[in-house]
């Protein structure tokens, strides 16, 4: 890191905080803080969704997947597009019709506040664990580039993000997400152009040897669909279900589209985000393949391929811009997580009984938890991006099953619903122990949730317990 690189980083961090403080003046009530007053442009919401979901995992892990293997990870994004279309026409109409602040209010209207709180708690637990992994990925990159201790890297990012998040609320988060998206996507493009310039060869000539040895393969025809998460059918169907859950029943993503001015805008933002994710994954897989050519396939530490390229190759100035892109990727997810955790806490657990200042204090509390979780995680032998997706799969099936049951005309007692949730989450741990690919966790847990809920309801004596009515 040279003085020019540090200057770029300092200006970037200061700019984020100043924008948050400036926009914070327009927040007068909690609906402004959590939903941006329902005045968010759909295109910016779309960019915010993409920035939030891909985060620093794209920067850190996706190029490494191409460096060490091939492009089969792209199969997931095909399923993502289909999953978002389903969300747009199955779940979003209900959310806008009910005019909810938190999507778990739909569960409360159908099954009672107790089940609403249960769903919210599951979301909160999933979010802090998943974003802890993302925070770890950030620390790994910043530590490698700057030489700072991991704890210092996490604290700097966490504090700066907290300042602009608690000041500006969702509106600032979405605006900065859009800017940050452009910055870290630009980092990927700069990497590609820099390598092509250094290799002094057309892209087709550079990629031809990789194509010949299968390192650009997208479709994985491995017949072991139950154990290989990147076998085509496993990845495609897993991508559909993962996107249906992450963008349909995970409040982190849905909160953004609820800030749009109507259902039509929300649908455009949701579906377009899937297309942009496909493009983004392809871009960073291409960057990973070019880095492989640049380093002649030299063995590198897992998930350090891109950072090794930044540290060893880029000149001053470009290195600072790339690090700013990495910080952007990290801060976009962290800011979104802080705001959605606070919104779910206020709406679902406190029944909306919190002032604007109290909501900001709750945001501070959740930021503290996320920073602590990040510091507690350690790297293991899995690619970080795959670990993050696997953690989400542990609870998504239970939540999706609950939302599907809410569309049934049949009433269910709380004990039946809780039994279904517990069974759906418990089976995931069994499936992991048996070696089933994580892309199947959601499908199995959804089916078990519904079957268990219906079965327990049938076994319970009539009138033994009061029903949760609409």
Secondary structure, DSSP 8 states (H G I E B T S, - for coil): --HHHHHHHHHHHHHHHHHHHHHGGG--SHHHHHHGGG---HHHHHHHHHHHHHHHHIIIIIHHHHHHS-STTHHHHHHHHHHHHHHHHHTHHHHHHHT-SSTHHHHHHHH-HHHHHHHHHHHHHHHHHHHHHHHHHHHHHHHHHH---HHHHHHHHHHHHHHHHHHHHHHHHHHHHHHHHHHHHHHHHHHHHHHHHHHTS-HHHHHHHHHHTTTT------S-TTT-TTSHHHHHHHHHHHHHHHTTT-HHHHHHHHTSSSHHHHHHHHHHHHHHHHHHHHHHHHHHHHHHHHTTT----TT-HHHHHHHHH--TTHHHHHHHHHHHHHHHHHHHHHHHHHHHIIIIISTT---HHHHHHHHHHHHHHHHHHHHH----SS-HHHHHHHHHHHHHHHHHHHHHHHTSSS---HHHHHHHHHHHHHHHHHHHHHT--GGGHHHHHHHHHHHHHHHHHHHS-TTSS-----
